[in-house]
Amino acid sequence: MIAGLIGALLFTVVGLAELALVNRSVYPALRWRFEKAKLTQSQGIRPSTFMALVKFQSLVLMPVVGFLLGDRMKSLFG
């Protein structure tokens, strides 16, 4: 049980780092490309939709996976 919580905490930290990295480096480029493509009506997926998916993955899926894998990581590392 404790290993699951530690795994969830560890994966939450990794998810937050991933979210910060995407927010600082990928999102501005996506936003700029989207605004530029509006002129030709070929913009595709909105950057806010992409960021919503990244936030869900980073803040929900990563901690759940960490909780589920916590016991296996404990047995792997002793």
Secondary structure in CASP SS format (residue, H / E / C, confidence):
PFRMAT SS
TARGET T0000
AUTHOR 0000-0000-0000
METHOD secondary structure of the structure
MODEL  1
M C 1.00
I H 1.00
A H 1.00
G H 1.00
L H 1.00
I H 1.00
G H 1.00
A H 1.00
L H 1.00
L H 1.00
F H 1.00
T H 1.00
V H 1.00
V H 1.00
G H 1.00
L H 1.00
A H 1.00
E H 1.00
L H 1.00
A H 1.00
L H 1.00
V H 1.00
N H 1.00
R H 1.00
S H 1.00
V H 1.00
Y H 1.00
P H 1.00
A H 1.00
L H 1.00
R H 1.00
W H 1.00
R H 1.00
F H 1.00
E H 1.00
K H 1.00
A H 1.00
K H 1.00
L H 1.00
T H 1.00
Q C 1.00
S C 1.00
Q C 1.00
G C 1.00
I C 1.00
R C 1.00
P H 1.00
S H 1.00
T H 1.00
F H 1.00
M H 1.00
A H 1.00
L H 1.00
V H 1.00
K H 1.00
F H 1.00
Q H 1.00
S H 1.00
L H 1.00
V H 1.00
L H 1.00
M H 1.00
P H 1.00
V H 1.00
V H 1.00
G H 1.00
F H 1.00
L H 1.00
L H 1.00
G H 1.00
D H 1.00
R H 1.00
M H 1.00
K H 1.00
S H 1.00
L H 1.00
F H 1.00
G C 1.00
END
